[in-house]
Amino acid sequence: MNAQFKPHPDGVKAYIGHDRLTGLYSVRIGWTIYVANANGSVLYTVKGEVKTPLNIEEFKTKRPKVYTTLMNEISFQRKKALATALELSNIPSYERKAYKKKRGFTGSK
């Protein structure tokens, strides 16, 4: 690390938000803001208002820790959103599970 490197005052990473229109999630890791979709097939860095597309395979090999952190954070936020939505739902979990089992959505792996 060089002498100019300073850690971000708000911590190593921060979840910024989810754009419902494009389905992209914004996460800040270090000083860089990354924008990606849920499965990681679309990846950008954001500086100001400019989105710069990244080569995903190249990024995975050059910065595997950053990519893993980004995907983990997006996955966590998706699970959190789903849990919140299900909590607000009026359908009890045992009914939901019974419906899925009956339709063959679960246990088919």
C-alpha positions, 0 to 999 in steps of 0.5 A, spaced: 500 500 500 502 506 498 502 512 503 496 516 499 491 510 501 486 512 506 481 507 508 474 510 507 471 513 513 464 509 513 468 503 512 470 498 507 463 497 504 456 500 504 450 498 500 447 504 496 441 501 493 437 497 488 434 501 482 428 497 480 428 500 473 434 497 471 435 491 476 442 493 478 445 494 485 449 499 487 455 497 492 461 501 495 467 497 496 473 501 498 472 508 494 469 505 488 462 504 487 460 498 483 453 497 480 452 490 478 445 485 477 444 479 481 447 474 478 453 478 476 453 478 468 453 486 468 458 490 472 460 497 472 464 502 476 461 509 477 464 515 477 460 521 478 454 520 473 459 516 468 458 508 468 464 504 465 462 497 463 467 492 466 470 485 463 467 480 468 472 475 467 478 479 467 475 483 473 474 476 477 481 474 475 484 481 477 480 482 483 477 476 486 476 479 493 472 485 490 468 481 486 466 476 491 465 481 496 460 485 491 456 478 490 456 476 497 453 483 499 448 483 493 446 476 495 445 478 502 441 484 500 436 480 496 435 475 502 434 481 506 429 484 502 425 477 500 425 476 508 422 483 509 417 482 503 415 475 506 414 478 513 409 483 510 405 478 506 399 475 509 400 468 507 403 464 513 410 460 511 407 453 512 401 455 507 407 458 502 411 451 503 405 447 502 403 450 496 410 450 493 411 442 495 405 441 492 407 444 486 413 441 486 418 447 486 421 445 492 425 438 494 426 437 486 434 438 486 
